[in-house]
Each structure stands twice: as structure tokens, then as C-alpha cells.
Amino acid sequence: MDKKQSITIPKFVWAILLIVVVCIIFLVAVQIPFSQKIDKYNSDHASADAQINMYKDYLSRAKEVQTSIDNMKKECEEKNAALTINAEKTADDIRDMLKDLGYDLSSLSIAERQADSEGRVSATGDPLYVTTIRFSFTTTEKKLIETLKYFESESNGSYFVSKISVTEEDKKATTPTEQEATEGSKQATTSADRMYVSTLEIRLYFFDVTKNQANDTSAAESVSGESSAA
């Protein structure tokens, strides 16, 4: 009876076979699927980069727009303040008006502002105030009418003329000779040339916007602080 010969496979061959099997498994399970999806991964990555860049652009433009809005709001508030006549500006407004018409004030008094008796407010919630102004001046009838028109339609303030007192200016005493010399001119003088001592009592109505501006500033600072913290 012949003895069967046993075949011995070297260990390094088993090692090579194991490595080959591992490589095959890696190719089948990882490399091939990845290769098949690489184009999609690249496309998704490019899309994500595009979105990130778009959001960065939006954020940059939003900051520019917000800065522009803040600047325009500030400019609007400054122009609105310059155009609005309140209790602090009314004296200058009246003096400028009289200067333009060519005569001077005799007296001027401005009462303390008072809250509107009906508690009225503007559309933005600013409270309405009223202050009483009394002033005297000497002028002609024509210029007195121009003064009233100024308060009705030309001033930036909201005025209401509540009382007018007008008296003709007293004439200085003259000697008989002066009287005879000026008799002709007196007869030619018309009412439009006569001087009148006039006293006007007017009321100025205005909204106090400082409170709401302070609230807006505080709110803006609060939002800015929250954004910075975020």
C-alpha cells in the first residue's frame, strides 16, 4: 500500500491570499461605490460652496443696506428737526419773519409749553404740545396783513392766531408852523401809510418727537447688542 503524499502550502501564500481577499472586499464594498458617486459628491460640494458664497454676499449687502437706511433715517430726522418749529425755535422764527418784513419787535413773551388738553398724539405716538406766544410791533396795515399770512401759510410752524389788538400810533405834537407845513401831506396820507401798534397772541402746536427718538435709539442699541452676542 502506497503512502499518500501531503501537500503543504507555505504560510506566505496564505498571507498573499488573505491580502487579495481583503483588497477584493475593499474594492467591492468601498472603492467601486465611491467611484460611482464621486461625481455626485463633487456636485453637492460645489452647490454647497455656491450657497455659502451667496449667503455671504447677502449678508454683506444687508449690512450695506442697513448702514444706508441708518444714514437716511438720521438725515431725515435732522431735516425734520430743522423744518419743525417748536417752543425752542419759535422766537427765532418770529424774529426772522419780522426782519424779512422790515420791522422790529417791541416785546415778545413765550409761555411754558403745555400738553394738549385732549391728549392728542401723532401717528407715530408723539405727544402734542401747545405754547402761547404774545408779541408787539409797530407796522403798517399792509405789513400787518402780511404778518398774518405768514403764520397761516408760510411758516413751518403750526400757528393759530387767537387774538389781535391794533391801535393807531400816537402822533407827536407839532408847532403851528410845522402843522401848517405838513397839512398838505397829512391830507394825502392814506390808511395804508398809517402806523399801527399791533399785539398778536398766537398759539403754537407741535409734537415732541424726542421721547420716541430716545426709545428708537434704545431699541436699536438693544437689537445691536443681541446680534453681537449671537
Buried (B, 14 or more C-beta within 10 A) or exposed (E): EEEEEEEEEEEEEEEEEEEEEEEEEEEEEEEEEEEEEEEEEEEEEEEEEEEEEEEEEEEEEEEEEEEEEEEEEEEEEEEEEEEBBBBEBBBEBBBEBBEEBEBEBEEBEBEEBEEEEEEEBEEEEBBBBBBBBBBBBBBBBEBBEBBBEBBEEEBEBBBEEEEEEEEEEEEEEEEEEEEEEEEEEEEEEEEEEEBBBBBBBBBBBBBBBEEBEEEBEEEEEEEEEEEEEE
